[in-house]
């Protein structure tokens, strides 16, 4: 994924999805805004359920020429013909994953709030590094990726960066000059109308 001039949208699925309903909802959201990538991020470890969800969502994303990656399941990504994998263990498995999936696959790495982990992931071959949450939230231990991390990264490091977690319109306005992608998930799915919620967040980038 190449770093654009203005941040691009990177959608993260809910941790639980209803296969009878969610693919249609995702299609509506993708048709309403330009999205670069979708991450299948289910809470379940059940490979059969992940595979069924991946099959359903791949039809939606690939019909629109949008990349689909899966959280952590490197072998499934390969087997199911997905575009890559999003690793949540910072830099630890980037090198092995790159070796397993090859140069064409997308390999992303979530590095929390750690500049050191981000640099290590980039050096190990990650296509992007994501930091977050971007502000203190009820989830987690209260730590968050501060603005100066994104400012420093955008000035010094060439690997594209994703800001994700606890995003709102104010944070999007603040971070727009310093991030390549916004990873947006619950921020829209918890709303009655995810299309409208995403439109409001996207407008904050202008």
N, C-alpha and C positions, 0 to 999 in steps of 0.2 A: 504494500500500500504506500503510495507516494505522498509526501507531505504537500498539502494544497496551500493556496494563499489564505483562504478563509477556512476555519475548522470544518471538517466533515462530520456527518452523523454516523455513529457506530451503535447499533441497537443491541441491547442485551435482553434476552427473553426472560419472562418470569421463571421462578424456580419450579413452579408447577404449571403445566398447561393442559388445557382440555383439547384433545386432538380434533374433536368434532367442531370446534369453534375457533380456536386460536389461529390456524393457518389463514382463514378468511380475514380475520382482524389484522393480522400481520400484512396481508396483501393490501388492505385499505391504507394502512400506515405507510407502506413503501410506495404506494401510488401517489400519496399526498406530498411526500418530501423526498429529496434526493438523499439516499442512504448509501454509504460506501461498503458497509459490512454488517452482518448479523451474527451474534454469538448465541449458540444454543447452550444455555446455562442452567440445567435442571439440577435439583437437589438430589434426585434419586441416583443410586449407583447401579441400578438395574440396567444392564446393557441392552436388553430387549426393548425396554421402554425408551431408552435414549435413541436406539436405532429407528424405532417407529416414528418418533418425533423428528429425527433428522431427515428421514425419507419424506415426510409430509412438508417440512419447511424447505427442503432443498428444491422441491418443485416450484415453490413460491419465489425463492430467491434467485434461482438460476434462470427462471423465465424472465427475470428483470435484470439479469447480468450483475447480480449483487453477490459478493462473496459470503459463504457461510462457514463459520468455524465453530468448533465444539470445545467446551471447557475440559481440559485435562485428559481426555480420552484419546491419546495419540493413535493407538491401534484402530480404534473405531473410525477416526477421521480418515485414515487410509482406506479401510475396508468399505466405508460408505460413500467414498468419492466426494468427501467434503474438501473445502479449500484450505483447511489448516486447523490449527489448535491454539487455544488460549491457555497458557500455563499459569497456575496460581501459586507456584512455589518459588517465586522470584527467579533467580538465575540458575537454580540448581539443575534443571533438566533440559535447558535450552539446547545445549550442544548435542546431547543424545537424541533429542527430538528432531533436530535439524537433520542429523544423520539418518534417522529412520524415515523421515518424510521427503527428504530431498530438497533441492534448492528452490523448486517452484512453489512449495507449500508456504502458506502464511504461518509463521510461528510468533505468537505474541506472548509477552511476559508481564504478569501483574506484580509490581514491586512495592505495593503499599505506600509507605512514606519514605523509602530508603533510596537516597541518591546513589549510594554504593552499589546496592542490588541492581538498580537501573543501569548503571555503567557496566556492571559485570554481564548483565543480560545482553546488552548491546554488543559487547565484545564477543560474546558467545554465539552471536548470529541471529538475535531476535529481530524481526521486521518492525516491531513497535514495542514500546514499553508503556505500561499504564500505571498511573499513580492515583491514589484516592484512599478514603473519601476526601473530598476537597474542602470540607468543613466538618466541625464536630457534629456527630449525630448520635442518636440513641443507640445505634448499633455499634458494636466494637468497643474499644477501650478508651474512646475519646480522642485518640491521636488522629491527626489528619495531615494530608499533603499541603503544605503552605504555599502561598503564592510565589515566594522567592525560589522554591524548587522548580516551578514551571518557568519562571523568568530565566533562571540560570540555565536550565536544560535547553531552552529555545535559543539561547545565545551561544552555547558551547558545544552541544551534542547534535549530531545530524540525524540520529535515529528518531523517527516520528514518535510523538508522545500522545497518549490518550489521558484525558482527565475524566474520572468516573467516580460516582458515589456521592450522594447528598448534593446533587446539582440543583440549582434553582435559577430563576432568571437573573438575579443579581450576580451569582457566581459565574454564570455564563458570560455576562457582560465583562466581568473582571478578567476572566481567563482567556477570552477570545484572542487577544494578541499573542498569547504564549503557548497555545496548545494546537496540535494538528487535528485531533479528533475529540469529540465529546462522546463518552460511553453512557448511553441513556437507557435506563431500564425501568425500575419501579416508579421513577419520576413520571412516566406516562401511563404505565399499565394499571396503576392503582386508581386512575381516574375513570369516570364514567365514559368519557370520550377521549381515548388516547390520541386520536388524530388532532383534535383541538389542542390538547396538552403539548404535543410535539410542535405544533405550529407556534405556540407561544414561546417555547424555549428557543426554537430556531430564530424567531424574530428578534430575540435578545442579542443575537450575534451581530445584527446589522449595525 
